[in-house]
Amino acid sequence: MNTQMILNELSLIFQEILKRDNIVLTSETTAQDVEGWNSLTNMLLISRIEKDFNVHFTFRDIVRFKNVGDICNAILTKTQ
């Protein structure tokens, strides 16, 4: 698994959770860049990401996420 594969899967997750087909994520994407990505949807997204990638994020992991690239890096680290 590489970063681009993770980004593609994350884009699909975001599209489904936020009910918007036009979401394309990059490593630099932040919550301010995506309409509807707020504190409530963030928890739904994290839960779905954990389930789909079979990983678990600690509270410390989550508060350190500044952009989608941080999420990708955490997934890569936890799946190796």
Secondary structure, DSSP 8 states (H G I E B T S, - for coil): --HHHHHHHHHHHHHHHHT-TT----TT--GGGSTT--HHHHHHHHHHHHHHHT----HHHHHH--SHHHHHHHHHHHT-
